[in-house]
Amino acid sequence: MPEQVCISLDAMGGDHAPEMVVAGAEIALKRLPHLKFLMFGDEARLKPLLAKYPGLETVSQIRHASQEVTMDDKPSVALRQRRDSSMRLAINAVKEGDAQGVVSAGNTGALMAMAKFVLKTVRGIDRPAIATYMPTQRGETVMLDLGANIECDENNLVQFALMGEVFARILFGIERPSVGLLNVGIEELKGNESVKKAAAILREIDLPIRFEGFVEGDDLAKGTVDVIVTDGFTGNVALKTAEGTARLLVHFLRETFKSSFWAKVGYLLARRSLQRFRERMDPRRYNGAMLLGLNGIAVKSHGGTDALGFSNAIGVCHDLIANRLNETIKGELAAFEEAISKAPIDEETIALAAGQVD
């Protein structure tokens, strides 16, 4: 039988918490019966909810939290003033070894600030990154960073590439995921200094990363590569644009099938195919963004998700724990440092490879 995995849950985080969190844990438990949970939140509200699911109740423990992190809390305020919040205590449980990972649908900025403060970063990682996966024409693609780091230098981008490659390998079961840097064109001379230098480093260093060079915005939907690396500003804009485009497409389909009698008949004939389309585009299926680079597994669920979406975020957390994500990342970083020590790349070499000097 699989080894039991304990996950701590911020039971008060999210638009529909705590009901959504408890119901999501029940769905996840049916899929993964070796799970157990620590639920942090208002005990008076959680107890009657948990009592509705006897099976879940036997593998769950409620730990009372007197505070909640609101969606309006600034990260700095949450870090200083919400030390007894459900979010902070759930993260503390990972640090203290009571849980192997944490899932929260709460305030993203607060979660990142608290997780970085409590868990610290893996040695060799300057900044954590937010990574998730999305549907494409080929299957799924991982993208990072999605908003944790607005400005990034070449070293940050190289570190993101290393972590993203491991994340995709575990999530998709691909032996050698392909990696691309998001840019304004695929030509080597295009892009800002950080992107060109990062590409130069990834090309010059002998690492087991299948680096495919630059990719453009339309490659997100094509699924040209398995991992797309970018800074947090660009990544967040790209992600929100993709989500908005998906909603617009669904809106247009609904309006089209309501437009006439024959359109409604067409809908009835195509209903089964449209249901498959809806399932493929369902954002709940892709719920669960990982805070990569921390000394612990921390997964961010979408704040507006329902129980099914939250259960998928729990599933992502479980898979990363079971496949020892952080240990693999540490191994890749050690290989990177060894490659650098054997064949150090100075600034002039990077500039030459990036096409910045003749």
VEXDREN-2710 file (C-alpha; in Angstrom, 1 decimal):
% VEXDREN-2710
k/r/px/py/pz
1/MET/0.0/0.0/0.0
2/PRO/1.2/3.6/-0.6
3/GLU/2.8/5.4/2.3
4/GLN/0.4/7.7/4.1
5/VAL/0.7/11.4/3.2
6/CYS/-0.3/14.2/5.6
7/ILE/-1.3/17.5/4.1
8/SER/-2.2/20.6/6.1
9/LEU/-5.1/22.7/4.8
10/ASP/-5.8/26.4/5.3
11/ALA/-9.5/25.7/5.9
12/MET/-10.5/29.4/6.0
13/GLY/-8.8/30.4/2.8
14/GLY/-10.9/31.0/-0.4
15/ASP/-14.2/32.6/-1.4
16/HIS/-16.2/29.5/-0.3
17/ALA/-14.3/28.3/2.7
18/PRO/-14.5/26.4/4.9
19/GLU/-17.3/24.3/3.3
20/MET/-15.4/24.1/0.0
21/VAL/-12.2/23.0/1.7
22/VAL/-13.8/20.2/3.7
23/ALA/-15.8/18.9/0.7
24/GLY/-12.7/19.1/-1.5
25/ALA/-10.7/17.0/1.1
26/GLU/-13.5/14.4/0.9
27/ILE/-13.3/14.2/-2.9
28/ALA/-9.5/14.0/-2.7
29/LEU/-9.6/11.2/-0.1
30/LYS/-11.8/9.1/-2.3
31/ARG/-9.2/9.3/-5.0
32/LEU/-6.2/8.9/-2.7
33/PRO/-7.3/6.9/0.4
34/HIS/-3.9/7.0/2.0
35/LEU/-4.2/10.8/2.7
36/LYS/-4.7/12.4/6.0
37/PHE/-5.3/16.0/6.9
38/LEU/-4.6/18.7/9.4
39/MET/-7.3/21.3/9.1
40/PHE/-6.5/24.8/10.4
41/GLY/-9.4/27.2/11.1
42/ASP/-12.4/28.0/13.3
43/GLU/-13.1/24.8/15.2
44/ALA/-16.7/25.7/15.8
45/ARG/-17.4/26.0/12.1
46/LEU/-15.2/23.0/11.0
47/LYS/-16.5/20.4/13.5
48/PRO/-20.1/20.1/12.1
49/LEU/-18.8/20.2/8.5
50/LEU/-16.4/17.4/9.1
51/ALA/-19.1/15.4/10.9
52/LYS/-20.9/15.1/7.6
53/TYR/-18.1/12.9/6.2
54/PRO/-17.3/10.1/8.7
55/GLY/-14.5/8.6/6.6
56/LEU/-12.8/12.0/6.3
57/GLU/-13.3/12.7/10.0
58/THR/-11.3/9.6/10.9
59/VAL/-8.2/10.8/9.0
60/SER/-8.5/14.5/9.9
61/GLN/-7.5/16.6/12.8
62/ILE/-8.8/20.1/13.5
63/ARG/-6.4/22.6/14.9
64/HIS/-8.0/25.8/15.9
65/ALA/-6.9/29.2/14.5
66/SER/-8.1/32.4/16.0
67/GLN/-7.4/34.5/12.9
68/GLU/-8.0/34.5/9.1
69/VAL/-6.0/36.1/6.3
70/THR/-8.4/38.1/4.2
71/MET/-8.1/38.7/0.4
72/ASP/-7.5/42.5/1.2
73/ASP/-4.6/41.9/3.6
74/LYS/-1.3/43.2/2.3
75/PRO/1.4/40.5/2.5
76/SER/3.5/42.6/4.9
77/VAL/0.5/43.1/7.2
78/ALA/-0.5/39.4/7.0
79/LEU/3.1/38.4/7.9
80/ARG/3.3/40.7/10.9
81/GLN/-0.3/40.6/12.3
82/ARG/-1.7/37.2/11.3
83/ARG/0.6/34.9/13.2
84/ASP/-2.3/32.8/14.6
85/SER/-4.1/32.7/11.2
86/SER/-5.2/29.4/9.6
87/MET/-2.8/30.1/6.7
88/ARG/0.3/30.7/9.0
89/LEU/-0.4/27.7/11.2
90/ALA/-0.9/25.5/8.2
91/ILE/2.5/26.6/6.8
92/ASN/4.1/26.2/10.3
93/ALA/2.9/22.5/10.3
94/VAL/5.1/21.8/7.3
95/LYS/8.1/23.5/8.9
96/GLU/7.6/21.6/12.1
97/GLY/7.3/18.3/10.3
98/ASP/3.6/17.6/11.2
99/ALA/2.6/17.8/7.6
100/GLN/4.5/17.1/4.3
101/GLY/2.8/19.8/2.3
102/VAL/0.3/22.7/2.6
103/VAL/-2.7/23.8/0.4
104/SER/-4.4/27.2/0.6
105/ALA/-6.9/29.0/-1.5
106/GLY/-6.3/32.2/0.3
107/ASN/-4.5/35.5/-0.5
108/THR/-1.6/34.7/-2.9
109/GLY/0.7/37.5/-1.8
110/ALA/0.3/36.6/1.9
111/LEU/0.8/32.9/1.2
112/MET/4.1/33.6/-0.7
113/ALA/5.3/36.0/2.0
114/MET/4.5/33.6/4.8
115/ALA/5.8/30.5/3.1
116/LYS/9.1/32.2/2.2
117/PHE/9.5/33.5/5.7
118/VAL/8.7/30.2/7.4
119/LEU/10.0/27.6/5.0
120/LYS/12.9/29.6/3.5
121/THR/14.3/28.9/0.0
122/VAL/16.2/25.9/-1.2
123/ARG/20.0/26.6/-1.2
124/GLY/20.9/27.8/-4.7
125/ILE/17.5/29.4/-5.3
126/ASP/17.4/33.2/-5.0
127/ARG/13.6/33.6/-5.4
128/PRO/10.7/31.2/-5.3
129/ALA/8.4/31.1/-8.4
130/ILE/4.8/30.3/-8.9
131/ALA/4.2/27.6/-11.4
132/THR/1.1/26.0/-12.9
133/TYR/0.0/24.0/-15.9
134/MET/-2.5/24.8/-18.6
135/PRO/-4.2/23.0/-21.6
136/THR/-2.6/23.2/-25.1
137/GLN/-3.1/21.6/-28.5
138/ARG/-0.5/18.9/-27.5
139/GLY/-1.7/18.3/-23.9
140/GLU/-0.4/20.4/-21.1
141/THR/2.3/23.0/-20.6
142/VAL/3.9/24.2/-17.4
143/MET/4.5/28.0/-17.0
144/LEU/6.5/30.0/-14.5
145/ASP/6.8/32.6/-13.0
146/LEU/3.2/33.7/-12.7
147/GLY/3.5/36.8/-10.5
148/ALA/5.9/36.2/-7.6
149/ASN/8.8/38.1/-9.2
150/ILE/7.9/41.2/-11.3
151/GLU/11.5/41.7/-12.4
152/CYS/14.0/38.9/-12.9
153/ASP/17.7/38.7/-14.0
154/GLU/19.2/35.9/-16.0
155/ASN/20.1/33.8/-12.9
156/ASN/16.5/33.9/-11.7
157/LEU/15.3/32.7/-15.2
158/VAL/17.9/29.9/-15.3
159/GLN/16.8/28.7/-11.8
160/PHE/13.1/28.8/-12.9
161/ALA/14.1/26.7/-15.9
162/LEU/15.7/24.1/-13.7
163/MET/12.7/24.0/-11.3
164/GLY/10.1/24.0/-14.0
165/GLU/11.8/21.1/-15.8
166/VAL/11.6/19.0/-12.6
167/PHE/8.0/20.1/-12.0
168/ALA/6.9/19.0/-15.5
169/ARG/8.9/15.8/-15.2
170/ILE/6.9/14.8/-12.1
171/LEU/3.6/16.2/-13.1
172/PHE/3.5/14.8/-16.6
173/GLY/5.8/11.8/-16.3
174/ILE/8.0/13.0/-19.2
175/GLU/11.6/11.8/-19.0
176/ARG/13.1/14.9/-20.7
177/PRO/10.6/17.9/-20.8
178/SER/11.4/20.6/-23.4
179/VAL/12.0/24.1/-22.0
180/GLY/11.6/27.5/-23.8
181/LEU/12.1/31.1/-22.7
182/LEU/9.1/33.4/-23.5
183/ASN/10.3/36.2/-25.7
184/VAL/9.0/38.7/-28.4
185/GLY/10.5/36.6/-31.1
186/ILE/12.4/33.3/-31.7
187/GLU/15.5/35.1/-33.2
188/GLU/18.5/35.0/-30.9
189/LEU/19.1/38.8/-31.0
190/LYS/15.5/39.6/-29.8
191/GLY/14.5/40.3/-26.3
192/ASN/15.8/42.1/-23.2
193/GLU/19.2/41.6/-21.7
194/SER/18.0/39.1/-19.0
195/VAL/16.3/36.9/-21.4
196/LYS/19.2/36.8/-23.9
197/LYS/21.7/36.1/-21.2
198/ALA/19.6/33.4/-19.6
199/ALA/19.3/31.7/-23.1
200/ALA/23.1/31.9/-23.4
201/ILE/23.7/30.3/-20.1
202/LEU/21.2/27.5/-20.8
203/ARG/22.9/26.8/-24.2
204/GLU/26.4/26.9/-22.9
205/ILE/26.1/24.8/-19.8
206/ASP/26.1/21.0/-20.1
207/LEU/22.9/20.1/-18.3
208/PRO/20.3/17.4/-18.9
209/ILE/17.8/20.1/-19.9
210/ARG/16.2/20.0/-23.4
211/PHE/16.4/23.7/-24.0
212/GLU/14.6/24.7/-27.2
213/GLY/15.5/28.4/-27.2
214/PHE/12.9/31.2/-27.4
215/VAL/9.1/30.8/-27.8
216/GLU/6.5/33.4/-28.5
217/GLY/3.0/34.1/-27.0
218/ASP/1.1/31.9/-29.4
219/ASP/3.3/29.0/-28.4
220/LEU/1.4/28.8/-25.1
221/ALA/-1.7/27.5/-26.9
222/LYS/0.3/25.4/-29.4
223/GLY/2.1/23.5/-26.6
224/THR/5.4/24.0/-28.5
225/VAL/7.4/23.1/-25.4
226/ASP/6.6/21.4/-22.1
227/VAL/7.9/24.3/-19.9
228/ILE/7.7/28.0/-20.6
229/VAL/9.9/30.3/-18.5
230/THR/9.4/34.0/-18.0
231/ASP/9.4/36.8/-15.4
232/GLY/6.4/37.2/-13.0
233/PHE/5.0/40.3/-14.7
234/THR/4.9/38.8/-18.2
235/GLY/3.7/35.4/-16.9
236/ASN/0.8/36.8/-14.9
237/VAL/-0.3/38.9/-17.9
238/ALA/-0.1/35.9/-20.2
239/LEU/-2.0/33.7/-17.8
240/LYS/-4.8/36.2/-17.2
241/THR/-5.0/36.8/-21.0
242/ALA/-5.4/33.1/-21.6
243/GLU/-8.1/32.7/-18.9
244/GLY/-10.0/35.7/-20.3
245/THR/-9.8/34.4/-23.9
246/ALA/-11.1/31.0/-22.7
247/ARG/-14.1/32.7/-21.0
248/LEU/-14.7/34.8/-24.1
249/LEU/-14.8/31.7/-26.3
250/VAL/-17.3/30.0/-24.1
251/HIS/-19.4/33.3/-24.1
252/PHE/-19.4/33.4/-27.9
253/LEU/-20.4/29.7/-28.1
254/ARG/-23.4/30.3/-25.8
255/GLU/-24.5/33.4/-27.7
256/THR/-24.2/31.5/-31.0
257/PHE/-26.3/28.6/-29.9
258/LYS/-29.0/30.9/-28.5
259/SER/-29.2/33.0/-31.7
260/SER/-32.0/31.1/-33.5
261/PHE/-34.2/28.1/-33.5
262/TRP/-31.9/26.1/-35.8
263/ALA/-28.9/27.1/-33.6
264/LYS/-30.7/25.6/-30.6
265/VAL/-31.3/22.4/-32.6
266/GLY/-27.6/22.4/-33.6
267/TYR/-26.7/22.6/-29.9
268/LEU/-28.9/19.6/-29.1
269/LEU/-27.1/17.6/-31.8
270/ALA/-23.7/18.7/-30.7
271/ARG/-24.3/18.6/-26.9
272/ARG/-22.1/15.6/-26.2
273/SER/-19.2/17.0/-28.1
274/LEU/-19.7/20.4/-26.4
275/GLN/-19.6/18.6/-23.0
276/ARG/-16.2/17.1/-23.8
277/PHE/-15.0/20.6/-24.9
278/ARG/-16.3/22.1/-21.6
279/GLU/-14.5/19.4/-19.6
280/ARG/-11.3/20.0/-21.4
281/MET/-11.4/23.7/-20.8
282/ASP/-12.7/23.4/-17.1
283/PRO/-10.3/25.6/-15.0
284/ARG/-10.9/23.3/-12.0
285/ARG/-9.1/20.6/-13.8
286/TYR/-5.9/22.7/-13.8
287/ASN/-6.2/24.1/-10.3
288/GLY/-3.1/24.0/-8.1
289/ALA/-0.2/26.4/-8.5
290/MET/3.1/25.3/-6.9
291/LEU/5.4/27.7/-5.0
292/LEU/8.6/26.3/-6.4
293/GLY/12.0/26.9/-4.7
294/LEU/10.9/26.7/-1.0
295/ASN/12.1/24.2/1.6
296/GLY/8.7/22.6/1.6
297/ILE/5.7/21.8/-0.6
298/ALA/3.2/24.7/-0.8
299/VAL/0.3/24.7/-3.3
300/LYS/-1.9/27.6/-4.1
301/SER/-5.5/26.9/-5.1
302/HIS/-7.6/29.4/-7.0
303/GLY/-9.5/31.5/-4.5
304/GLY/-12.9/31.2/-6.3
305/THR/-12.7/27.4/-6.9
306/ASP/-15.2/24.9/-5.7
307/ALA/-14.7/21.5/-3.9
308/LEU/-13.7/19.7/-7.1
309/GLY/-11.1/22.3/-8.0
310/PHE/-9.7/22.3/-4.5
311/SER/-9.5/18.5/-4.5
312/ASN/-7.3/18.8/-7.7
313/ALA/-5.0/21.2/-5.8
314/ILE/-4.7/18.6/-3.1
315/GLY/-3.9/16.0/-5.8
316/VAL/-1.1/18.2/-7.1
317/CYS/0.3/18.6/-3.6
318/HIS/0.2/14.8/-3.1
319/ASP/2.0/14.1/-6.4
320/LEU/4.8/16.5/-5.6
321/ILE/5.3/15.0/-2.1
322/ALA/5.1/11.4/-3.4
323/ASN/7.6/12.1/-6.1
324/ARG/10.0/14.0/-3.8
325/LEU/10.0/17.3/-5.8
326/ASN/12.3/19.2/-3.6
327/GLU/14.9/16.5/-3.4
328/THR/15.0/16.3/-7.2
329/ILE/15.3/20.1/-7.5
330/LYS/18.2/20.0/-5.0
331/GLY/19.9/17.3/-7.1
332/GLU/19.5/19.4/-10.3
333/LEU/20.9/22.5/-8.6
334/ALA/23.9/20.5/-7.4
335/ALA/24.5/19.3/-11.0
336/PHE/24.2/22.9/-12.2
337/GLU/26.8/24.1/-9.7
338/GLU/29.1/21.3/-10.6
339/ALA/28.8/22.1/-14.3
340/ILE/29.6/25.8/-13.6
341/SER/32.6/24.9/-11.4
342/LYS/34.0/22.7/-14.2
343/ALA/33.4/25.1/-17.0
344/PRO/32.8/28.6/-15.5
345/ILE/31.1/31.1/-17.9
346/ASP/32.3/34.6/-17.5
347/GLU/30.4/37.8/-18.4
348/GLU/32.2/38.2/-21.8
349/THR/31.3/34.6/-22.8
350/ILE/27.7/35.2/-21.9
351/ALA/27.6/38.5/-23.8
352/LEU/29.1/36.8/-26.8
353/ALA/26.6/34.0/-26.8
354/ALA/23.8/36.5/-26.3
355/GLY/24.9/38.4/-29.3
356/GLN/25.6/41.6/-27.3
357/VAL/29.1/42.0/-28.7
358/ASP/30.8/41.2/-32.0
END
